[in-house]
Amino acid sequence: MSSSARAHRLKATNTKGAWIAAGVILAWLLSGLMLWWQWSELSWWAQVCAMPLMSFLYTGLFITAHDAMHGLISPGSARANRRWGQLALALYAGFSFEQLNREHHRHHARPASEEDPDYHGRALGDDPPFWSWWARFMWTYRSWRPFAFFSALAALNVIARGEWSAYVMIWALPSLLSTLQLFYFGTYRPHRQADVLDREQGERVRARSDDFPIWLSFITCYHFGYHEEHHRRPDVPWWALPQARRAQKTMRGVL
């Protein structure tokens, strides 16, 4: 491959991450605004279906911010990745990108250990119940920012529409449900009882992967269930994790 071809391929790869991030953010924004605008004309079943749709798109916002934390949206530009992450988390719930970025890298440094801010087992292999773990997980990342963000959003909704249902079904509940989705597929399932010996590699692995087909992996959590691959290759963006999963299984002779 010539140097010009390599440069073109690198540029395309760099651009792809930004285009995907922009697509996720626009999908959340346009879907939310269209649902909100047409809310009173929607049937009751369409209003009910709006909640899981927006929850899935909220999860996409957080996954986009997560890729920004690993410098994967605009490779080679820390400033651009920080801006993408700040935008995604601001839309998600007004979170601080700097705080979550710092804690997330602590998680990668010592996953499923006492030094991991996302892990709340009393000892490895002694995991707390799901709801207890989720509550402590949420408490770890408590902040005044989400409260202020959703209070302002609720006020604007009531002023503009004079009712609460659109706010609850499009913004408030989907955001809360997405935290459950992210926690269950991105923390609880991959890191519970995660101190196991990888016999092929001869090392301790503190993350497991779900053996889901690609379509189900995407629907559940944007391939975040391929979590062992993410911890082994944090340089791989979410949309390329299926390829990393196939490569890992091929190396082990599973395929």
C-alpha positions as CSV (number, residue, x, y, z in Angstrom):
1,M,0.0,0.0,0.0
2,S,1.4,3.4,-1.0
3,S,1.8,6.2,1.5
4,S,-1.0,8.2,-0.1
5,A,-3.3,5.2,0.1
6,R,-2.4,4.7,3.8
7,A,-3.0,8.4,4.5
8,H,-6.4,8.2,2.7
9,R,-7.4,5.1,4.8
10,L,-6.3,6.8,8.0
11,K,-8.3,9.9,7.2
12,A,-11.4,7.8,6.4
13,T,-11.1,5.9,9.6
14,N,-10.8,9.2,11.6
15,T,-13.8,10.6,9.8
16,K,-15.9,7.5,10.3
17,G,-15.9,7.8,14.1
18,A,-17.1,11.5,13.9
19,W,-19.8,10.7,11.4
20,I,-21.1,7.8,13.6
21,A,-21.1,10.0,16.7
22,A,-22.9,12.8,14.8
23,G,-25.5,10.3,13.6
24,V,-26.2,9.0,17.1
25,I,-26.6,12.5,18.5
26,L,-28.8,13.6,15.7
27,A,-31.0,10.5,15.9
28,W,-31.6,11.2,19.6
29,L,-32.2,14.9,19.0
30,L,-34.5,14.6,16.0
31,S,-36.5,11.7,17.4
32,G,-37.0,13.5,20.7
33,L,-38.1,16.7,19.1
34,M,-40.4,15.1,16.6
35,L,-42.1,13.0,19.3
36,W,-42.4,16.0,21.6
37,W,-43.8,18.2,18.8
38,Q,-46.4,15.6,17.7
39,W,-47.1,14.2,21.2
40,S,-50.8,15.2,21.5
41,E,-51.5,13.7,18.1
42,L,-49.9,10.3,18.8
43,S,-51.9,7.3,19.8
44,W,-51.5,5.8,23.3
45,W,-49.5,2.9,21.9
46,A,-47.2,5.2,20.0
47,Q,-46.6,7.2,23.2
48,V,-45.8,4.0,25.1
49,C,-43.3,2.9,22.3
50,A,-41.6,6.2,22.5
51,M,-40.1,5.4,25.9
52,P,-38.0,2.3,24.9
53,L,-36.9,4.1,21.6
54,M,-35.7,7.1,23.5
55,S,-34.1,5.0,26.2
56,F,-32.1,3.2,23.5
57,L,-31.0,6.5,21.9
58,Y,-30.1,7.8,25.4
59,T,-27.8,4.8,25.8
60,G,-26.2,5.7,22.4
61,L,-25.4,9.2,23.8
62,F,-23.5,7.6,26.7
63,I,-21.7,5.1,24.5
64,T,-20.7,8.0,22.3
65,A,-19.2,9.8,25.3
66,H,-17.5,6.6,26.3
67,D,-15.8,6.3,23.0
68,A,-14.7,10.0,23.4
69,M,-13.1,9.0,26.7
70,H,-10.9,6.5,24.9
71,G,-10.1,9.0,22.1
72,L,-11.9,7.0,19.5
73,I,-14.2,9.6,17.8
74,S,-11.5,11.8,16.4
75,P,-8.3,9.8,16.8
76,G,-5.2,12.0,17.4
77,S,-7.2,15.0,18.7
78,A,-7.8,15.1,22.5
79,R,-9.6,18.4,22.2
80,A,-12.0,17.1,19.6
81,N,-12.8,14.0,21.6
82,R,-13.3,16.1,24.7
83,R,-15.8,18.3,22.8
84,W,-17.7,15.3,21.5
85,G,-17.8,13.8,25.0
86,Q,-18.9,17.0,26.6
87,L,-21.7,17.4,24.1
88,A,-23.0,13.8,24.4
89,L,-23.0,14.0,28.2
90,A,-24.5,17.4,28.3
91,L,-27.4,16.1,26.3
92,Y,-27.6,12.9,28.3
93,A,-28.1,14.5,31.7
94,G,-25.7,17.5,32.0
95,F,-22.9,15.3,33.4
96,S,-19.3,16.5,33.7
97,F,-17.2,14.8,31.1
98,E,-14.0,15.4,33.1
99,Q,-15.4,13.6,36.2
100,L,-16.7,10.6,34.3
101,N,-13.6,10.4,32.2
102,R,-11.4,10.3,35.3
103,E,-13.4,7.6,37.0
104,H,-13.7,5.5,33.9
105,H,-10.0,5.3,33.4
106,R,-9.7,4.2,37.1
107,H,-12.2,1.4,36.2
108,H,-10.0,0.3,33.3
109,A,-6.8,0.4,35.4
110,R,-8.2,-2.0,38.1
111,P,-11.5,-3.5,36.9
112,A,-13.6,-5.5,39.4
113,S,-11.3,-4.6,42.3
114,E,-11.5,-2.4,45.4
115,E,-9.9,0.4,43.4
116,D,-12.6,0.2,40.7
117,P,-15.3,3.0,41.3
118,D,-17.8,0.9,39.3
119,Y,-17.4,-2.3,41.4
120,H,-19.1,-2.6,44.7
121,G,-18.5,-6.2,45.8
122,R,-17.2,-6.7,49.3
123,A,-14.6,-9.0,47.8
124,L,-14.0,-10.5,44.4
125,G,-16.5,-13.2,43.7
126,D,-18.7,-11.8,46.5
127,D,-21.0,-9.6,44.4
128,P,-23.8,-7.6,46.0
129,P,-27.4,-8.0,44.7
130,F,-28.3,-6.3,41.5
131,W,-30.4,-3.4,42.9
132,S,-27.9,-2.8,45.7
133,W,-25.0,-2.6,43.3
134,W,-27.0,-0.3,40.9
135,A,-28.0,2.0,43.8
136,R,-24.3,2.3,44.9
137,F,-23.2,2.8,41.3
138,M,-25.6,5.7,40.9
139,W,-24.6,7.2,44.3
140,T,-20.9,7.1,43.1
141,Y,-21.8,9.4,40.2
142,R,-24.2,11.6,42.1
143,S,-24.1,15.3,41.1
144,W,-26.2,18.4,41.2
145,R,-25.9,18.7,37.4
146,P,-28.5,16.1,36.4
147,F,-31.0,17.4,38.9
148,A,-30.6,21.0,37.6
149,F,-30.6,19.7,34.0
150,F,-33.9,17.8,34.3
151,S,-35.5,20.5,36.5
152,A,-34.9,23.0,33.8
153,L,-36.1,20.6,31.1
154,A,-39.3,19.9,33.1
155,A,-39.9,23.7,33.5
156,L,-39.5,24.4,29.8
157,N,-41.8,21.5,28.9
158,V,-44.6,22.7,31.2
159,I,-44.3,26.2,30.0
160,A,-44.4,25.1,26.3
161,R,-47.0,22.3,26.6
162,G,-48.8,22.8,29.9
163,E,-48.6,19.1,30.7
164,W,-46.1,16.5,32.0
165,S,-46.6,13.3,30.0
166,A,-44.3,14.3,27.1
167,Y,-41.5,15.2,29.5
168,V,-41.8,12.0,31.5
169,M,-42.1,9.6,28.5
170,I,-39.6,11.2,26.1
171,W,-36.9,12.6,28.5
172,A,-37.1,11.7,32.1
173,L,-38.0,7.9,32.2
174,P,-35.9,7.0,29.1
175,S,-32.8,8.6,30.6
176,L,-33.3,6.7,33.9
177,L,-34.0,3.4,32.0
178,S,-30.9,3.9,30.0
179,T,-28.8,3.9,33.2
180,L,-30.3,0.5,34.0
181,Q,-29.4,-0.7,30.5
182,L,-25.9,0.6,30.7
183,F,-25.3,-0.8,34.2
184,Y,-26.8,-4.2,33.5
185,F,-25.0,-4.9,30.2
186,G,-21.9,-2.8,30.8
187,T,-21.1,-3.3,34.4
188,Y,-23.2,-6.0,36.2
189,R,-23.1,-8.8,33.6
190,P,-19.5,-8.5,32.5
191,H,-17.9,-7.8,35.9
192,R,-19.9,-10.0,38.4
193,Q,-17.8,-12.9,39.6
194,A,-15.3,-11.7,37.0
195,D,-12.0,-12.9,38.7
196,V,-11.5,-15.9,36.5
197,L,-8.4,-17.5,35.0
198,D,-8.0,-17.3,31.2
199,R,-6.4,-20.6,30.6
200,E,-5.4,-19.7,27.0
201,Q,-3.7,-16.5,28.0
202,G,-2.6,-17.5,31.5
203,E,-3.8,-14.3,33.1
204,R,-6.6,-13.0,35.2
205,V,-9.5,-11.6,33.3
206,R,-11.9,-9.3,35.2
207,A,-14.4,-8.9,32.4
208,R,-16.6,-11.3,30.6
209,S,-18.4,-11.1,27.2
210,D,-22.0,-12.0,26.3
211,D,-22.1,-14.5,23.5
212,F,-24.9,-12.6,21.7
213,P,-25.4,-12.5,17.9
214,I,-24.5,-9.1,16.5
215,W,-28.0,-7.8,16.1
216,L,-28.9,-8.6,19.7
217,S,-25.5,-7.2,20.9
218,F,-26.4,-3.9,19.2
219,I,-29.9,-3.7,20.6
220,T,-29.0,-4.6,24.1
221,C,-26.2,-2.0,24.5
222,Y,-24.4,-1.0,21.3
223,H,-22.1,-4.1,21.5
224,F,-21.0,-3.1,25.0
225,G,-21.8,-6.7,26.0
226,Y,-18.6,-7.7,24.2
227,H,-16.9,-6.4,27.3
228,E,-13.8,-8.6,27.5
229,E,-12.9,-7.5,24.0
230,H,-13.4,-3.9,25.1
231,H,-11.0,-4.3,28.1
232,R,-8.4,-6.1,26.0
233,R,-8.7,-3.5,23.2
234,P,-9.9,-0.2,24.5
235,D,-8.6,1.3,21.3
236,V,-11.5,-0.3,19.4
237,P,-14.7,1.8,19.0
238,W,-18.1,0.4,19.9
239,W,-19.1,-0.2,16.3
240,A,-16.0,-2.3,15.6
241,L,-16.3,-4.6,18.7
242,P,-18.0,-7.4,16.7
243,Q,-14.9,-7.7,14.6
244,A,-12.7,-7.7,17.7
245,R,-15.0,-10.4,19.1
246,R,-14.6,-12.6,16.0
247,A,-10.9,-12.1,16.1
248,Q,-10.7,-13.2,19.7
249,K,-12.8,-16.3,19.1
250,T,-10.8,-17.2,16.0
251,M,-7.6,-16.9,18.0
252,R,-9.0,-19.3,20.6
253,G,-10.2,-21.7,17.9
254,V,-13.8,-21.3,18.7
255,L,-14.9,-20.5,15.2
